[in-house]
C-alpha cells in the first residue's frame, strides 16, 4: 500500500512539474475614461445634467491554463 501512495505522489509531482515548465504568463495594463452623467432632479428646480468624468487603471496577469483557456487576475484602481 505504501508503494502505491509513493508512486501516485511521484506521478503527481512529475505532472505538476511538467505543467509548470510549460506555463506562460503575460502581463499588461488596461486604462480608460468613464464619462458618466448624473442628474439632480427636485420638484422646484429645473433638471441639471452634469458630467462626472473619471478614470480607471488595471494591472493584470494572464495565466494560461490550457491551449485555449487562461485565467486573468488583476488589481483595479478607479477614481
C-alpha positions in Angstrom: 0.0 0.0 0.0 2.8 2.4 0.8 4.4 1.7 -2.6 1.2 2.8 -4.4 1.0 6.0 -2.4 4.6 6.9 -3.2 4.1 6.1 -6.9 1.0 8.3 -7.1 2.8 11.1 -5.3 5.7 10.8 -7.6 3.4 10.8 -10.7 1.6 13.9 -9.3 4.8 15.8 -8.7 6.1 14.9 -12.2 2.8 16.0 -13.8 2.7 19.3 -11.9 6.4 20.0 -12.7 5.7 19.4 -16.4 2.7 21.7 -16.4 4.8 24.4 -14.6 7.6 24.2 -17.1 5.2 24.9 -20.0 3.2 27.6 -18.2 3.3 31.0 -19.8 2.5 34.2 -18.1 1.6 37.5 -19.8 1.3 40.9 -18.0 -0.5 44.0 -19.0 -2.1 47.3 -18.2 -5.6 48.5 -19.0 -6.6 52.1 -18.7 -9.6 54.2 -19.7 -12.0 57.0 -19.1 -15.6 56.8 -17.7 -17.8 59.6 -19.0 -20.8 59.2 -16.7 -23.7 61.7 -16.4 -25.9 62.3 -13.4 -29.0 64.3 -12.9 -30.2 66.2 -9.8 -34.0 66.4 -10.2 -36.1 68.0 -7.5 -39.6 69.4 -7.6 -39.0 73.1 -7.8 -35.6 73.0 -9.6 -35.1 72.6 -13.3 -33.2 69.5 -14.4 -29.4 69.9 -14.2 -27.4 67.2 -16.0 -23.7 67.2 -15.2 -20.8 65.2 -16.4 -18.9 63.0 -13.9 -15.7 62.0 -15.7 -13.4 59.6 -14.0 -10.7 57.1 -15.0 -9.6 53.5 -14.3 -6.3 51.8 -14.3 -5.9 48.0 -14.1 -2.8 45.8 -13.8 -3.3 42.2 -14.7 -1.5 38.9 -15.3 -2.7 36.4 -18.0 -2.1 32.9 -16.7 -2.5 30.2 -19.4 -4.1 27.1 -18.0 -4.7 25.1 -21.3 -4.4 25.7 -25.0 -7.5 27.9 -25.3 -8.1 28.7 -21.6 -6.5 31.3 -19.4 -7.1 33.0 -16.0 -6.7 36.7 -15.7 -6.4 38.0 -12.1 -5.9 41.8 -11.7 -6.0 44.8 -9.5 -8.0 47.9 -10.5 -8.0 51.5 -9.4 -10.9 53.8 -10.3 -11.1 57.4 -9.5 
